[in-house]
Amino acid sequence: MVYGMQNIVVETESQTLVKALQMCEYDLALGGVLFRETKFILSTSFNSSSVIHGYRSSQKKIHGYRSCNMHPLPAFVNNLSVSDYATT
């Protein structure tokens, strides 16, 4: 458990990131080790976890709850998010 949390829902506006964390499709891609590691952490650190797609309007509601200790995402993850958002 992380900080006493047993269940976690990860919400992102990137459908590509949701796919990458729900399936193995991106595991062998450049940087795929980050997706594999994230899935491993989610499965071993929590009793239950899910990754869901949320729209930008709902994202505004949760920005205030983000930890100030979060590190920026790697550039290739940002690129996936931006390209995914541009196609919607």
Secondary structure as a PSIPRED ss2 file (coil, helix, strand):
# PSIPRED VFORMAT (PSIPRED V4.0)

   1 M C   1.000  0.000  0.000
   2 V E   0.000  0.000  1.000
   3 Y C   1.000  0.000  0.000
   4 G C   1.000  0.000  0.000
   5 M E   0.000  0.000  1.000
   6 Q C   1.000  0.000  0.000
   7 N E   0.000  0.000  1.000
   8 I E   0.000  0.000  1.000
   9 V E   0.000  0.000  1.000
  10 V E   0.000  0.000  1.000
  11 E E   0.000  0.000  1.000
  12 T E   0.000  0.000  1.000
  13 E C   1.000  0.000  0.000
  14 S C   1.000  0.000  0.000
  15 Q H   0.000  1.000  0.000
  16 T H   0.000  1.000  0.000
  17 L H   0.000  1.000  0.000
  18 V H   0.000  1.000  0.000
  19 K H   0.000  1.000  0.000
  20 A H   0.000  1.000  0.000
  21 L H   0.000  1.000  0.000
  22 Q H   0.000  1.000  0.000
  23 M C   1.000  0.000  0.000
  24 C C   1.000  0.000  0.000
  25 E C   1.000  0.000  0.000
  26 Y C   1.000  0.000  0.000
  27 D C   1.000  0.000  0.000
  28 L C   1.000  0.000  0.000
  29 A C   1.000  0.000  0.000
  30 L C   1.000  0.000  0.000
  31 G C   1.000  0.000  0.000
  32 G H   0.000  1.000  0.000
  33 V H   0.000  1.000  0.000
  34 L H   0.000  1.000  0.000
  35 F H   0.000  1.000  0.000
  36 R H   0.000  1.000  0.000
  37 E H   0.000  1.000  0.000
  38 T H   0.000  1.000  0.000
  39 K H   0.000  1.000  0.000
  40 F H   0.000  1.000  0.000
  41 I H   0.000  1.000  0.000
  42 L H   0.000  1.000  0.000
  43 S H   0.000  1.000  0.000
  44 T H   0.000  1.000  0.000
  45 S H   0.000  1.000  0.000
  46 F C   1.000  0.000  0.000
  47 N C   1.000  0.000  0.000
  48 S E   0.000  0.000  1.000
  49 S E   0.000  0.000  1.000
  50 S E   0.000  0.000  1.000
  51 V E   0.000  0.000  1.000
  52 I E   0.000  0.000  1.000
  53 H E   0.000  0.000  1.000
  54 G C   1.000  0.000  0.000
  55 Y C   1.000  0.000  0.000
  56 R H   0.000  1.000  0.000
  57 S H   0.000  1.000  0.000
  58 S H   0.000  1.000  0.000
  59 Q H   0.000  1.000  0.000
  60 K H   0.000  1.000  0.000
  61 K H   0.000  1.000  0.000
  62 I H   0.000  1.000  0.000
  63 H H   0.000  1.000  0.000
  64 G H   0.000  1.000  0.000
  65 Y H   0.000  1.000  0.000
  66 R C   1.000  0.000  0.000
  67 S C   1.000  0.000  0.000
  68 C C   1.000  0.000  0.000
  69 N C   1.000  0.000  0.000
  70 M C   1.000  0.000  0.000
  71 H C   1.000  0.000  0.000
  72 P C   1.000  0.000  0.000
  73 L C   1.000  0.000  0.000
  74 P C   1.000  0.000  0.000
  75 A H   0.000  1.000  0.000
  76 F H   0.000  1.000  0.000
  77 V H   0.000  1.000  0.000
  78 N H   0.000  1.000  0.000
  79 N H   0.000  1.000  0.000
  80 L H   0.000  1.000  0.000
  81 S H   0.000  1.000  0.000
  82 V H   0.000  1.000  0.000
  83 S H   0.000  1.000  0.000
  84 D H   0.000  1.000  0.000
  85 Y H   0.000  1.000  0.000
  86 A H   0.000  1.000  0.000
  87 T C   1.000  0.000  0.000
  88 T C   1.000  0.000  0.000
